[in-house]
Amino acid sequence: EVQLVESGGGLVQPGGSLRLSCAASGFTIGSSSLSWVRQAPGKGPEWVSGIISGGSTYNADSVKGRFTIARDKAKNTLYLQMNSLKPEDTAVYYCTTGLVPGYWGQGTQVIVSS
């Protein structure tokens, strides 16, 4: 059974940093494509960042230069390092399988506010 469990969200001031984690089970992340998707209050889901099995990464224009997706194959865990956070980054962040989201985790809340 595929399971994705996100953690690491919280309240941070503008300009701050957070690192989100996504612990995967039921499959091997090194052989899979994975994404981070976020949903802000009152808005639809927005794809943020993705990584394919070969290791290439992709980012939405809104987060380029600020967010970095990475994985630890030994821990079967996906990460999203978020720097220079802005209030508009406030959202629930989800880890998903695929570059086109398949399975979703339960999400972790990120609030960027002073």
Secondary structure as GFF3:
##gff-version 3
##sequence-region A 1 114
A	DSSP	beta_strand	3	7	.	.	.	ID=ss1
A	DSSP	beta_strand	10	12	.	.	.	ID=ss2
A	DSSP	beta_strand	18	25	.	.	.	ID=ss3
A	DSSP	three_ten_helix	29	31	.	.	.	ID=ss4
A	DSSP	beta_strand	34	39	.	.	.	ID=ss5
A	DSSP	beta_strand	45	51	.	.	.	ID=ss6
A	DSSP	beta_strand	57	59	.	.	.	ID=ss7
A	DSSP	beta_strand	67	72	.	.	.	ID=ss8
A	DSSP	beta_strand	77	82	.	.	.	ID=ss9
A	DSSP	three_ten_helix	87	89	.	.	.	ID=ss10
A	DSSP	beta_strand	91	97	.	.	.	ID=ss11
A	DSSP	beta_strand	108	112	.	.	.	ID=ss12
###
